[in-house]
Amino acid sequence: MWHNYINATTIDEALAVLAKEGERARLIAGGTDLLLELERGVRTGIHTVIDISRIPRLDQITLDEDRVIHLGALVTHNHCVASKLIRERAAPLARAAWEVGAPQIRNRGTVAGNLITASPANDTITPLMALGASVTLASTRGTRTIPLQDFYTGVRKTVMQPDEMLIEISFPAMKETQRGTFIKLALRRAQAISVVNVAVILNLEADTVQSASITLGAVAPTIIHAAEAETFLAGKRLTDEVIEESARLTMQAARPIDDIRGSAAYRREMVRVCTRRGLRSLRDGETQAQVPEDAVLLWGNESSKIKSQRSEFPASPIETTVNGKKYTVNSGHDKTLLRFLREDLGLTGTKEGCAEGECGACTVFLDGKAVMACLVPAPRAHGAEIVTVEGLADLTPALSTTDRLHPVQEAFIQDGAVQCGYCTPGFIMSAAKLLEEKPNPKREEIEQAITGNLCRCTGYYKIVQAIEHAAQRKVTDGQV
């Protein structure tokens, strides 16, 4: 997929390579979009990939003295979900981040990457546009800050130059008088692309709208404002009649197309419905519970510190630790972590189901977090700690009641949660990380934890039951 792969440790290192290589180089952080584009041949002529995921402090979310929120280039969707600051002062962004993919995707995919991919159906662009966000781009020539509304020139097109890196996203924190929400309509509850999404932010004083920001996704070549509806709302109370008219005006702003996920007529009508739903929820104060305060992240209870070490492949071997064993491998630098584990290390427990982040059969732990190995470049393993299903029981040997099995593995056997078994390693990995994070999870938390794992046999009932029983067994045995 590429010839050279560089793990950069500073922004300057990354910018220097970009300046030298130009169109032949691409930056990668989460890689959930870029890897698929490279695999499918959508991106061609890429000679060098520059991994910026080891650059320190780019994963921070901060609030400055001017009450402006700053997101570093490595802030993931789950960072936003977990951030109290984002949930309280940028609620539509928190909700949009929560709607992205599944936990394994949210652990890798960055908000910056979502913006750069520039699909009008991408979830986080819509709330950031409503929040009045700007992006800061850097190159060896200097930096420039651009309002997000000026960043896009068309479908999957931005003003970024080949030698530029997006280093920060910034936007004003919502005021105490502001309320906001994000509503996504998709064809399924998780792992789905938006048919329509809507972000609404209102500045309310004494139940009267002082100003409004309404943005729409998946209904035009770029994210758009419903300007007429925003103007109409100013100075009005949110009566049922005002809400209905605002929703109608918002629908008129949409310019959708027909595609496989929905017709243009359906999208227009759903814009009206979603806007009405959002305005009603803001009026009635029903938005506080949109994102769980203690959401399922699949981070576990410990996070490994990522080692910041510059390296270049294939000039150097990949040195990694998998299931507690150290490996030094002189091959595999130009493939995914999934293929590297299976083909170069011989660890075939991690399965390839879809190879595009849809099924979760390849779930592994990377530096303590659950990820999909098909969406991780193999050189990211360098200096990392990885756990696959083969090493899961070794993490907790004292918990086994049979010969070297994790409690989740035991429960899957006893409850008959395995049929063909192909998806089972991924489910077990997700469940084990959930129980590490939440030893006594609620049923809805179990369901959320496995939204990134697909099973084509069992219908999930036995799987959920097995996870419940594994949690109960741990509590009964005094292991939590």
Backbone torsions as a table, in degrees:
resi	resn	phi	psi	omega
1	MET	NA	-29.7	177.5
2	TRP	-147.9	167.6	179.8
3	HIS	-100.9	-51.5	178.5
4	ASN	-110.7	143.8	177.4
5	TYR	-132.3	123.3	-175.6
6	ILE	-118.9	126.8	169.9
7	ASN	-90.5	104.5	-179.3
8	ALA	-85.4	151.7	179.4
9	THR	-118.0	-6.2	176.1
10	THR	-140.8	158.1	175.8
11	ILE	-62.3	-40.7	-178.9
12	ASP	-60.6	-39.1	176.8
13	GLU	-60.3	-46.7	-178.8
14	ALA	-63.7	-42.5	-178.3
15	LEU	-67.3	-34.9	179.2
16	ALA	-63.7	-41.5	178.7
17	VAL	-68.2	-41.5	177.5
18	LEU	-59.4	-43.7	-179.9
19	ALA	-62.2	-35.1	-178.3
20	LYS	-78.3	-43.0	-171.5
21	GLU	-91.2	-26.7	179.6
22	GLY	60.0	-128.9	-176.0
23	GLU	-64.2	-16.9	-178.1
24	ARG	-81.8	-2.9	-177.5
25	ALA	-119.8	151.1	173.7
26	ARG	-140.0	142.3	173.3
27	LEU	-83.2	149.1	174.6
28	ILE	-137.8	136.4	176.0
29	ALA	-122.3	-80.5	173.9
30	GLY	-78.0	-44.4	176.5
31	GLY	81.2	6.4	-175.3
32	THR	-67.4	-23.3	174.0
33	ASP	-98.1	-47.4	-173.2
34	LEU	-61.9	-42.9	-178.7
35	LEU	-60.2	-41.1	178.8
36	LEU	-66.3	-39.1	178.9
37	GLU	-63.2	-39.5	178.2
38	LEU	-68.7	-42.6	-180.0
39	GLU	-62.3	-39.3	-175.5
40	ARG	-86.6	-3.8	-179.5
41	GLY	79.4	11.7	176.8
42	VAL	-68.2	-38.2	174.5
43	ARG	-102.4	120.4	-180.0
44	THR	-122.2	163.6	176.7
45	GLY	73.4	18.5	179.9
46	ILE	-87.7	113.9	-178.7
47	HIS	-94.3	-37.2	-174.0
48	THR	-129.7	131.7	173.4
49	VAL	-111.5	130.6	-178.1
50	ILE	-111.0	110.9	-179.2
51	ASP	-85.4	117.8	-178.7
52	ILE	-102.6	7.2	-172.8
53	SER	-70.1	-9.7	179.4
54	ARG	-102.1	4.0	-180.0
55	ILE	-75.7	122.8	-175.3
56	PRO	-63.6	149.1	169.7
57	ARG	69.4	4.4	176.3
58	LEU	-83.7	-1.8	178.8
59	ASP	-102.3	20.1	-175.5
60	GLN	-94.2	146.7	173.1
61	ILE	-116.9	119.8	-174.3
62	THR	-132.8	159.4	175.5
63	LEU	-121.7	122.5	-177.8
64	ASP	-91.4	-179.6	-175.3
65	GLU	-67.8	-17.9	177.0
66	ASP	-92.6	11.5	-179.8
67	ARG	60.8	39.4	173.4
68	VAL	-106.2	131.6	179.1
69	ILE	-90.3	136.7	179.9
70	HIS	-120.9	129.2	175.3
71	LEU	-111.9	124.5	175.3
72	GLY	-71.4	165.7	-175.5
73	ALA	-64.8	-19.4	-178.5
74	LEU	-102.5	9.0	176.7
75	VAL	-67.1	121.8	-179.3
76	THR	-90.9	171.8	177.1
77	HIS	-63.6	-37.8	178.4
78	ASN	-71.1	-27.3	171.6
79	HIS	-59.7	-41.4	179.3
80	CYS	-67.9	-41.7	178.6
81	VAL	-60.3	-40.5	-176.2
82	ALA	-80.4	-14.3	-173.7
83	SER	-81.1	120.0	175.4
84	LYS	-63.1	-37.8	179.2
85	LEU	-60.2	-46.0	-179.5
86	ILE	-68.5	-42.2	-179.9
87	ARG	-61.9	-36.8	-175.3
88	GLU	-90.2	-34.4	-172.7
89	ARG	-113.6	1.1	175.9
90	ALA	-152.3	53.2	-172.0
91	ALA	-54.4	-40.7	179.4
92	PRO	-61.6	-34.7	177.9
93	LEU	-68.4	-41.6	178.1
94	ALA	-59.3	-43.8	-179.4
95	ARG	-65.6	-42.1	179.3
96	ALA	-64.0	-41.8	178.7
97	ALA	-61.8	-38.8	178.5
98	TRP	-64.3	-28.2	-178.0
99	GLU	-83.6	-10.7	-176.6
100	VAL	-74.6	125.7	169.9
101	GLY	47.5	-123.8	-178.3
102	ALA	-142.2	172.5	-176.9
103	PRO	-52.6	-41.5	-178.7
104	GLN	-64.3	-37.0	177.5
105	ILE	-68.8	-44.3	-178.4
106	ARG	-66.1	-23.1	177.3
107	ASN	-75.7	-19.2	-179.6
108	ARG	-111.0	-44.8	-174.1
109	GLY	-65.7	132.3	-179.7
110	THR	-100.0	154.1	176.2
111	VAL	-64.7	-40.1	178.6
112	ALA	-60.0	-42.4	178.3
113	GLY	-63.1	-38.3	177.7
114	ASN	-60.8	-41.2	179.4
115	LEU	-68.2	-41.1	-175.7
116	ILE	-70.9	-34.3	177.4
117	THR	-58.3	-34.7	168.5
118	ALA	66.8	26.0	171.9
119	SER	-77.4	135.0	178.5
120	PRO	-66.6	-10.8	177.3
121	ALA	-94.2	-3.0	179.6
122	ASN	-67.9	136.5	-167.5
123	ASP	-73.1	-40.6	-170.6
124	THR	-78.9	-16.8	179.6
125	ILE	-64.7	-40.6	-175.1
126	THR	-60.2	-51.7	178.0
127	PRO	-67.1	-35.2	179.1
128	LEU	-65.8	-35.0	175.3
129	MET	-65.6	-41.7	178.5
130	ALA	-65.5	-31.7	179.8
131	LEU	-78.8	-6.5	-179.1
132	GLY	75.1	40.4	-175.0
133	ALA	-74.5	158.5	172.5
134	SER	-129.7	158.0	176.5
135	VAL	-121.2	144.2	177.3
136	THR	-108.6	124.0	-179.2
137	LEU	-109.3	139.8	-179.4
138	ALA	-125.9	148.1	172.5
139	SER	-150.0	178.2	177.1
140	THR	-67.6	-13.6	178.3
141	ARG	-84.3	-13.0	-178.3
142	GLY	134.3	-165.5	-179.9
143	THR	-123.6	156.0	173.9
144	ARG	-146.6	144.9	179.2
145	THR	-113.3	129.6	-173.1
146	ILE	-126.3	131.3	172.5
147	PRO	-57.6	140.5	-176.3
148	LEU	-59.2	-33.3	-179.2
149	GLN	-65.6	-20.8	177.5
150	ASP	-98.6	-0.3	-174.8
151	PHE	-77.3	-28.4	-172.7
152	TYR	-102.9	139.3	178.5
153	THR	-116.4	-6.3	179.9
154	GLY	167.3	-171.1	-179.4
155	VAL	-63.4	118.7	-179.8
156	ARG	58.1	31.4	178.2
157	LYS	-129.2	134.3	178.2
158	THR	-133.3	176.5	179.0
159	VAL	-87.2	1.1	-179.9
160	MET	-61.6	138.9	175.6
161	GLN	-93.0	157.9	-176.7
162	PRO	-57.0	-25.9	-177.2
163	ASP	-96.8	11.7	-175.7
164	GLU	-104.3	151.5	176.9
165	MET	-126.8	132.4	174.4
166	LEU	-78.3	115.1	-174.7
167	ILE	-105.1	-16.4	-177.5
168	GLU	-160.7	147.9	170.3
169	ILE	-118.2	133.9	-179.3
170	SER	-136.8	149.9	178.9
171	PHE	-164.0	153.2	178.9
172	PRO	-66.4	135.8	174.0
173	ALA	-65.2	143.5	178.2
174	MET	-62.6	139.8	179.6
175	LYS	-76.9	167.7	178.8
176	GLU	-61.6	-27.6	-178.3
177	THR	-86.1	-2.9	-177.5
178	GLN	-98.9	144.3	172.5
179	ARG	-128.0	146.5	-178.8
180	GLY	-148.6	157.5	178.3
181	THR	-151.7	165.6	176.8
182	PHE	-137.1	131.6	-179.9
183	ILE	-126.8	128.9	-179.6
184	LYS	-118.2	132.4	172.4
185	LEU	-111.7	123.1	179.9
186	ALA	-138.7	176.0	-175.5
187	LEU	-85.3	-7.8	173.7
188	ARG	-153.1	171.4	-170.6
189	ARG	-75.2	-24.1	-178.9
190	ALA	-147.9	164.7	178.3
191	GLN	54.8	43.8	-175.6
192	ALA	-133.9	145.9	174.8
193	ILE	-84.0	144.1	-178.8
194	SER	-62.9	134.4	164.2
195	VAL	-80.8	-40.9	175.9
196	VAL	-150.4	141.9	165.9
197	ASN	-139.3	149.6	-174.0
198	VAL	-137.1	132.8	171.6
199	ALA	-115.4	134.8	180.0
200	VAL	-130.5	127.9	174.6
201	ILE	-128.9	124.5	-179.9
202	LEU	-119.1	139.3	170.2
203	ASN	-100.4	111.2	-172.6
204	LEU	-113.7	134.5	172.6
205	GLU	-135.1	122.1	-178.9
206	ALA	53.1	44.8	177.5
207	ASP	66.1	12.1	178.1
208	THR	-112.3	134.8	-179.9
209	VAL	-74.5	119.0	176.0
210	GLN	-85.3	-39.0	177.1
211	SER	-156.6	158.0	-177.8
212	ALA	-139.4	147.8	173.4
213	SER	-132.3	116.9	-179.2
214	ILE	-125.8	120.0	-179.8
215	THR	-122.7	150.8	-173.5
216	LEU	-126.8	137.1	176.6
217	GLY	-117.4	151.2	176.1
218	ALA	70.6	18.4	-179.8
219	VAL	-128.5	11.4	179.3
220	ALA	-162.7	168.8	179.8
221	PRO	-59.4	-28.4	175.5
222	THR	-134.1	173.2	174.9
223	ILE	-67.6	134.9	-176.0
224	ILE	-126.8	155.4	171.8
225	HIS	-89.1	145.6	170.1
226	ALA	-91.8	76.7	-169.0
227	ALA	-61.4	-41.0	-178.1
228	GLU	-65.4	-39.9	178.1
229	ALA	-67.3	-39.2	178.2
230	GLU	-60.1	-44.5	179.1
231	THR	-66.1	-41.9	-179.2
232	PHE	-60.4	-38.4	-175.7
233	LEU	-70.7	-26.4	-175.2
234	ALA	-60.1	127.4	177.8
235	GLY	84.2	5.8	-176.8
236	LYS	-114.3	152.9	171.2
237	ARG	-86.0	153.3	-175.7
238	LEU	-84.8	67.3	173.0
239	THR	-76.0	167.6	178.4
240	ASP	-60.3	-37.6	-178.7
241	GLU	-67.6	-42.5	178.8
242	VAL	-64.3	-41.8	179.3
243	ILE	-62.7	-43.3	-179.5
244	GLU	-62.6	-42.9	-179.5
245	GLU	-69.2	-38.5	178.0
246	SER	-62.6	-41.3	179.1
247	ALA	-64.9	-38.4	178.8
248	ARG	-66.0	-43.0	179.1
249	LEU	-65.3	-36.4	177.0
250	THR	-65.1	-41.2	177.4
251	MET	-58.4	-38.3	-178.2
252	GLN	-68.3	-23.0	179.7
253	ALA	-76.1	-21.5	-176.4
254	ALA	-70.2	143.3	177.7
255	ARG	-131.6	61.9	-172.9
256	PRO	-77.9	169.7	174.8
257	ILE	-119.9	166.0	170.5
258	ASP	-83.7	132.9	171.1
259	ASP	-150.7	-171.1	-172.7
260	ILE	-65.1	-24.0	-177.9
261	ARG	-89.6	-14.6	179.3
262	GLY	171.9	153.7	177.9
263	SER	-79.7	163.9	178.0
264	ALA	-62.8	-40.7	-179.7
265	ALA	-63.5	-42.4	178.9
266	TYR	-63.3	-43.8	-179.9
267	ARG	-61.5	-43.3	179.5
268	ARG	-59.4	-45.0	-180.0
269	GLU	-64.8	-38.4	179.8
270	MET	-70.6	-28.2	172.3
271	VAL	-60.5	-45.5	178.5
272	ARG	-61.0	-47.0	-177.5
273	VAL	-64.3	-45.3	-177.7
274	CYS	-67.4	-38.6	178.2
275	THR	-65.1	-44.0	177.9
276	ARG	-60.5	-43.7	179.4
277	ARG	-62.3	-42.2	-179.8
278	GLY	-65.7	-44.2	179.7
279	LEU	-64.3	-40.4	177.8
280	ARG	-63.7	-40.6	-179.4
281	SER	-66.0	-36.4	177.8
282	LEU	-69.1	-40.3	178.0
283	ARG	-63.9	-40.2	-173.7
284	ASP	-92.1	2.4	177.6
285	GLY	65.7	37.1	-175.4
286	GLU	-103.8	21.7	-175.1
287	THR	-100.8	-7.2	-172.7
288	GLN	-65.4	-30.5	-175.8
289	ALA	-95.8	20.1	-176.4
290	GLN	-64.4	-41.3	179.6
291	VAL	-119.2	124.1	-179.9
292	PRO	-57.0	138.2	179.9
293	GLU	-62.9	-35.2	179.2
294	ASP	-116.6	64.8	-172.6
295	ALA	-68.7	154.7	174.5
296	VAL	-71.1	121.7	-178.4
297	LEU	-115.6	-23.6	-171.3
298	LEU	59.3	42.2	173.2
299	TRP	-96.6	-16.1	-173.8
300	GLY	74.1	-166.0	-179.9
301	ASN	-104.8	4.1	176.3
302	GLU	-138.2	144.0	176.0
303	SER	-122.2	127.9	178.6
304	SER	-76.4	140.0	177.8
305	LYS	-78.9	124.7	-179.0
306	ILE	-71.0	129.6	-179.2
307	LYS	-78.2	124.1	178.9
308	SER	-90.0	100.0	-174.4
309	GLN	-143.1	117.5	-179.8
310	ARG	-70.3	135.7	179.3
311	SER	-154.1	156.6	-178.5
312	GLU	-138.3	136.6	-177.3
313	PHE	-125.3	143.6	12.4
314	PRO	-88.4	10.5	-178.7
315	ALA	-60.7	-31.7	-179.7
316	SER	-116.4	154.7	174.1
317	PRO	-76.1	158.4	172.7
318	ILE	-84.8	117.6	178.1
319	GLU	-109.6	117.4	-173.4
320	THR	-144.0	166.5	175.7
321	THR	-119.9	119.0	-179.5
322	VAL	-122.8	122.4	-178.7
323	ASN	54.7	37.0	176.8
324	GLY	82.3	-1.2	-179.1
325	LYS	-107.9	134.6	-180.0
326	LYS	-84.9	137.4	178.9
327	TYR	-127.4	143.9	169.8
328	THR	-126.1	115.6	-170.7
329	VAL	-126.5	129.9	-179.0
330	ASN	-96.0	13.0	179.7
331	SER	-133.4	175.4	172.4
332	GLY	85.7	6.5	-175.1
333	HIS	-70.4	-17.5	-174.2
334	ASP	-109.5	32.6	-179.9
335	LYS	-139.8	-178.9	177.9
336	THR	-81.3	163.0	176.6
337	LEU	-61.3	-36.4	178.4
338	LEU	-58.0	-51.3	-179.2
339	ARG	-67.9	-35.2	178.4
340	PHE	-61.5	-45.2	179.7
341	LEU	-63.2	-43.6	-175.6
342	ARG	-77.4	-46.3	-171.0
343	GLU	-88.9	-36.3	-174.8
344	ASP	-97.2	-30.1	179.2
345	LEU	-104.9	-10.2	178.4
346	GLY	71.8	20.4	179.4
347	LEU	-96.7	89.8	-171.0
348	THR	-92.1	4.6	176.8
349	GLY	-64.4	-32.5	176.5
350	THR	-76.5	120.5	-170.4
351	LYS	-99.6	151.7	171.2
352	GLU	-102.6	111.6	178.5
353	GLY	-102.4	-52.6	-176.9
354	CYS	-121.3	-25.7	-177.7
355	ALA	61.2	23.1	177.1
356	GLU	-143.5	25.1	173.2
357	GLY	75.8	20.3	-177.3
358	GLU	-100.0	-31.3	-167.6
359	CYS	-106.6	-22.0	177.3
360	GLY	77.3	3.8	-178.9
361	ALA	-65.1	-19.2	-177.1
362	CYS	-101.3	20.7	-178.2
363	THR	-62.1	128.5	174.8
364	VAL	-136.4	172.7	174.1
365	PHE	-102.3	124.2	177.9
366	LEU	-117.4	112.7	-176.5
367	ASP	50.0	43.0	172.4
368	GLY	91.5	-8.9	-177.4
369	LYS	-114.8	146.1	177.0
370	ALA	-75.1	129.2	178.3
371	VAL	-139.8	165.7	173.7
372	MET	-95.1	118.2	-172.8
373	ALA	-65.1	-22.3	180.0
374	CYS	-72.7	-14.6	-179.5
375	LEU	-110.6	18.9	177.8
376	VAL	-120.4	127.8	175.8
377	PRO	-68.4	140.8	-176.6
378	ALA	-55.5	-40.4	-179.1
379	PRO	-64.3	-13.9	174.6
380	ARG	-65.0	-18.0	177.8
381	ALA	-70.2	-19.5	-177.3
382	HIS	-61.4	122.6	-179.6
383	GLY	74.4	7.7	-177.0
384	ALA	-102.5	165.2	173.5
385	GLU	-112.0	124.8	-175.1
386	ILE	-124.3	142.0	174.0
387	VAL	-125.8	129.4	174.3
388	THR	-112.0	176.7	-177.6
389	VAL	-61.4	-27.3	178.9
390	GLU	-64.9	-27.6	-176.8
391	GLY	-106.3	7.4	-173.7
392	LEU	-62.8	-45.8	-178.2
393	ALA	-64.9	-29.0	-179.3
394	ASP	-66.8	-19.3	177.5
395	LEU	-69.0	-31.2	-175.5
396	THR	-137.2	62.0	-175.5
397	PRO	-61.0	-30.1	-177.4
398	ALA	-71.4	-13.5	-176.4
399	LEU	-85.2	-15.1	-172.3
400	SER	-74.3	136.6	173.4
401	THR	-103.0	-11.7	173.4
402	THR	-121.0	-166.8	-173.8
403	ASP	-75.8	96.3	170.6
404	ARG	59.4	51.4	174.3
405	LEU	-121.2	142.9	173.2
406	HIS	-74.5	150.1	179.3
407	PRO	-53.3	-34.9	178.0
408	VAL	-67.4	-39.7	177.8
409	GLN	-62.7	-43.3	178.0
410	GLU	-59.8	-45.3	-177.6
411	ALA	-65.4	-37.2	178.4
412	PHE	-62.3	-37.4	178.6
413	ILE	-70.5	-48.8	-175.0
414	GLN	-67.7	-32.9	-178.3
415	ASP	-92.9	0.8	-179.5
416	GLY	64.7	39.0	-178.2
417	ALA	-85.1	8.0	-178.4
418	VAL	-117.2	128.9	170.3
419	GLN	-115.0	-93.3	178.3
420	CYS	-69.5	-27.3	173.8
421	GLY	87.5	-5.3	-174.0
422	TYR	-66.5	-40.6	-178.0
423	CYS	-82.8	-12.0	-170.1
424	THR	-57.5	-43.8	179.8
425	PRO	-56.6	-40.6	179.7
426	GLY	-66.4	-43.3	177.7
427	PHE	-61.0	-43.6	-177.9
428	ILE	-63.7	-40.8	179.4
429	MET	-64.8	-44.5	178.7
430	SER	-63.5	-43.0	-178.9
431	ALA	-66.5	-41.1	179.7
432	ALA	-63.0	-41.0	178.6
433	LYS	-68.2	-36.2	176.2
434	LEU	-60.0	-47.2	-177.6
435	LEU	-69.6	-24.3	172.8
436	GLU	-70.2	-37.0	-177.9
437	GLU	-81.8	-42.0	-177.5
438	LYS	-135.0	91.6	-174.0
439	PRO	-60.2	-26.2	-179.6
440	ASN	-128.8	68.7	-171.9
441	PRO	-73.1	150.9	171.0
442	LYS	-75.2	162.5	-178.7
443	ARG	-59.7	-42.1	-179.5
444	GLU	-65.6	-27.6	176.0
445	GLU	-72.4	-36.5	174.4
446	ILE	-62.3	-46.3	-179.5
447	GLU	-62.0	-40.1	179.0
448	GLN	-65.9	-38.8	-177.5
449	ALA	-63.7	-29.5	-176.1
450	ILE	-106.3	17.2	177.6
451	THR	-64.0	-22.4	178.9
452	GLY	-90.5	5.6	-177.9
453	ASN	-118.7	123.4	179.9
454	LEU	-104.8	138.7	174.0
455	CYS	-125.1	131.4	-178.3
456	ARG	-100.6	8.5	-175.9
457	CYS	-119.9	-52.7	-161.0
458	THR	-90.2	-16.8	-176.3
459	GLY	77.5	6.2	170.7
460	TYR	77.3	-18.4	-175.2
461	TYR	-60.3	-48.1	179.8
462	LYS	-67.9	-32.2	179.5
463	ILE	-66.1	-48.4	178.0
464	VAL	-61.7	-41.8	179.2
465	GLN	-60.9	-42.6	-179.7
466	ALA	-63.5	-40.2	179.0
467	ILE	-66.7	-40.2	176.4
468	GLU	-60.5	-44.6	-178.9
469	HIS	-68.1	-35.5	177.2
470	ALA	-63.6	-40.7	177.6
471	ALA	-65.0	-43.3	179.6
472	GLN	-63.7	-39.3	-179.1
473	ARG	-65.2	-39.7	179.1
474	LYS	-64.0	-41.4	179.5
475	VAL	-67.3	-44.8	-178.9
476	THR	-62.2	-38.8	-178.7
477	ASP	-79.4	-0.6	179.0
478	GLY	73.0	28.2	-176.8
479	GLN	-91.0	-5.1	176.5
480	VAL	-130.6	NA	NA
